[in-house]
Amino acid sequence: MTEKPREVDVAVVGASLAAAATSKRLVDAGLEAVVIERKKLPRHKVCSGILSPRGHRFLLENFGPLPREVLHEPTSCRGVTFHFPSMRELSMDFHGGPTPHLHRKYSDHWAIQRSGVEVLDETSFLGLEDDGERVLVNLKRHGEPMQLRARWLIGADGPASSVVRAIYPDYPKQIPWFMVGQKFHPIEKCPLDPDYFHFWFHKDLGHYTWSHARDGRQIVGVGFDVGRNFHAAQQKVVDYLREKHDVHLGPAEDPEGCGENFGLSLINRYVFGKGNVAITGQAAGFLNMMAEGMSCAMHSGAIAGEAVVTASRSPKPLQAIYRQMIASEVRRCSDQWNPLMIAFRNPHEADFKAELAKLPLRDRLGIVREVLSFIRLYARFKWGRQILGQAITRMFRGGYDPKRWI
Ligand SMILES: Cc1cc2nc3c(=O)[nH]c(=O)nc-3n(C[C@H](O)[C@H](O)[C@H](O)COP(=O)(O)OP(=O)(O)OC[C@H]3O[C@@H](n4cnc5c(N)ncnc54)[C@H](O)[C@@H]3O)c2cc1C
């Protein structure tokens, strides 16, 4: 390669919501930033698109009112309904009312455009060399090799992050992965309330089972272990819905799925990068208990951007700044998994305990038993001591242990 690489202040990998938030901070501060996205924009993203109230506020405050075309039908979601094997159910409304049902293909592109950042789509990140002063970024654009030289690089490239792999090649082998997949079905009859996201605490169906309405069809999705048969697992849920909930669906269409880096926020094992490279969004491990990842992607992305802006004006290294600033978002996200916070405080944006308290005692006890029996599914990860250790540290020291971050 003979051409001299272009010099920029910041290269951001991935054109998603974390990147949009990062870019907003960088552009507002006058830094020259370029977003690198491997797909052609606007790009598809596997996601239910149910935004939390906090995520909604972030979008409004940073990018303005949402245009209709960034939403699916139904355009909003009132909250979550939990279903249990006993056929008990519990619906919880989001604090502050319904939130937008985002069409990720268009919402992410809209947010990126609103940030004002320059984007190179159809450009893949391949690798990097950080010499301590600058990061040489190796890319492939339209099939041709290309390079950028950036003062800083931010990896906002999602759960299977190539940036994380570039700096920690063994990291993906050290963490648990599970697959999620969904199919879309024409609706013949569906008594499930379309204004809610439905989730099953049912260990025979799988460790993450959901359904919701979208654009006139019903999504049925399932989490399953790597190597297991997605189609069989998903069909089992469809059959269960027919038998137990009187949901009658047409043949499945448009199957899709992806791998998820599971539980890093549960055990406070985030990866924030090294040197001039910062990792953010789900790539860093931000994903909350309901697999809601958009609000923490945006908030962590904004913090990564602010950390770079601060580093550009101070002699302090980026990592020291970022790790100090990100502690608040770690608290937010990890609190939502923390059994002590759930028992004694209210870290979620819908009030499970208040809804539970409205039920007769017998149902309350029944639901608690069913939740505990479901959680046993996760015992195979053998994380009990780590979870308890982090939960106690948070309760009594006010934060999670930053020494566990990578
Ligand atoms: C089935 C499913 C349902 C979900 N439902 C919800 C929900 O209802 N609500 C919610 O809040 N969250 C949900 N999530 C989680 C949410 O989608 C993610 O947590 C969130 O999108 C993470 O945002 P991000 O910005 O960190 O990265 P991502 O959204 O993963 O985006 C990463 C971007 O990086 C790009 N990229 C990757 N590698 C490269 C490379 N080498 N070079 C260049 N670009 C690259 C990708 O193409 C992508 O555009 C769901 C996830 C799944 C899988």
The ligand as a MOL file (V3000), in Angstrom:
LIG
                    3D

  0  0  0     0  0            999 V3000
M  V30 BEGIN CTAB
M  V30 COUNTS 53 58 0 0 0
M  V30 BEGIN ATOM
M  V30 1 C -33.0610 -10.7160 18.8760 0
M  V30 2 C -32.6190 -9.4940 19.6110 0
M  V30 3 C -33.5820 -8.6780 20.1730 0
M  V30 4 C -33.1900 -7.5330 20.8640 0
M  V30 5 N -34.1580 -6.7250 21.3530 0
M  V30 6 C -33.8340 -5.5750 21.9860 0
M  V30 7 C -34.8300 -4.6820 22.4250 0
M  V30 8 O -36.0200 -4.9070 22.2390 0
M  V30 9 N -34.4370 -3.5460 23.0510 0
M  V30 10 C -33.1120 -3.2580 23.2410 0
M  V30 11 O -32.7980 -2.2110 23.8290 0
M  V30 12 N -32.1420 -4.0930 22.8210 0
M  V30 13 C -32.4640 -5.2370 22.1910 0
M  V30 14 N -31.4850 -6.0610 21.7250 0
M  V30 15 C -30.0790 -5.7100 21.9770 0
M  V30 16 C -29.6370 -4.5730 21.0570 0
M  V30 17 O -29.9560 -4.8930 19.7250 0
M  V30 18 C -28.1290 -4.3680 21.1910 0
M  V30 19 O -27.7420 -4.4320 22.5310 0
M  V30 20 C -27.7040 -3.0140 20.6230 0
M  V30 21 O -28.0440 -2.9100 19.2640 0
M  V30 22 C -26.1970 -2.8270 20.7870 0
M  V30 23 O -25.8550 -1.6340 20.1550 0
M  V30 24 P -24.3600 -1.3100 19.7330 0
M  V30 25 O -24.4150 0.0740 19.2260 0
M  V30 26 O -23.4510 -1.6110 20.8490 0
M  V30 27 O -23.9840 -2.3510 18.5730 0
M  V30 28 P -24.7880 -3.0430 17.3790 0
M  V30 29 O -26.1970 -2.5700 17.3410 0
M  V30 30 O -24.5550 -4.4990 17.4870 0
M  V30 31 O -24.0650 -2.4730 16.0850 0
M  V30 32 C -22.7540 -2.7790 15.7520 0
M  V30 33 C -22.4790 -2.2500 14.3410 0
M  V30 34 O -21.1150 -2.5500 14.0200 0
M  V30 35 C -21.0500 -3.0370 12.7000 0
M  V30 36 N -19.8320 -3.8560 12.5910 0
M  V30 37 C -19.5960 -5.0470 13.1920 0
M  V30 38 N -18.3830 -5.5000 12.8660 0
M  V30 39 C -17.8360 -4.5790 12.0450 0
M  V30 40 C -16.5850 -4.4860 11.3630 0
M  V30 41 N -15.6470 -5.4450 11.4620 0
M  V30 42 N -16.3500 -3.3990 10.5900 0
M  V30 43 C -17.2730 -2.4020 10.4860 0
M  V30 44 N -18.4830 -2.4650 11.0950 0
M  V30 45 C -18.7670 -3.5310 11.8600 0
M  V30 46 C -22.3360 -3.8120 12.5300 0
M  V30 47 O -22.6810 -4.0170 11.1730 0
M  V30 48 C -23.3200 -2.8960 13.2670 0
M  V30 49 O -23.8550 -1.9080 12.4190 0
M  V30 50 C -31.8250 -7.2070 21.0130 0
M  V30 51 C -30.8510 -8.0310 20.4360 0
M  V30 52 C -31.2440 -9.1520 19.7280 0
M  V30 53 C -30.1890 -10.0080 19.0840 0
M  V30 END ATOM
M  V30 BEGIN BOND
M  V30 1 1 1 2
M  V30 2 1 2 3
M  V30 3 2 2 52
M  V30 4 2 3 4
M  V30 5 1 4 5
M  V30 6 1 4 50
M  V30 7 2 5 6
M  V30 8 1 6 7
M  V30 9 1 6 13
M  V30 10 2 7 8
M  V30 11 1 7 9
M  V30 12 1 9 10
M  V30 13 2 10 11
M  V30 14 1 10 12
M  V30 15 2 12 13
M  V30 16 1 13 14
M  V30 17 1 14 15
M  V30 18 1 14 50
M  V30 19 1 15 16
M  V30 20 1 16 17
M  V30 21 1 16 18
M  V30 22 1 18 19
M  V30 23 1 18 20
M  V30 24 1 20 21
M  V30 25 1 20 22
M  V30 26 1 22 23
M  V30 27 1 23 24
M  V30 28 2 24 25
M  V30 29 1 24 26
M  V30 30 1 24 27
M  V30 31 1 27 28
M  V30 32 2 28 29
M  V30 33 1 28 30
M  V30 34 1 28 31
M  V30 35 1 31 32
M  V30 36 1 32 33
M  V30 37 1 33 34
M  V30 38 1 33 48
M  V30 39 1 34 35
M  V30 40 1 35 36
M  V30 41 1 35 46
M  V30 42 1 36 37
M  V30 43 1 36 45
M  V30 44 2 37 38
M  V30 45 1 38 39
M  V30 46 1 39 40
M  V30 47 2 39 45
M  V30 48 1 40 41
M  V30 49 2 40 42
M  V30 50 1 42 43
M  V30 51 2 43 44
M  V30 52 1 44 45
M  V30 53 1 46 47
M  V30 54 1 46 48
M  V30 55 1 48 49
M  V30 56 2 50 51
M  V30 57 1 51 52
M  V30 58 1 52 53
M  V30 END BOND
M  V30 END CTAB
M  END
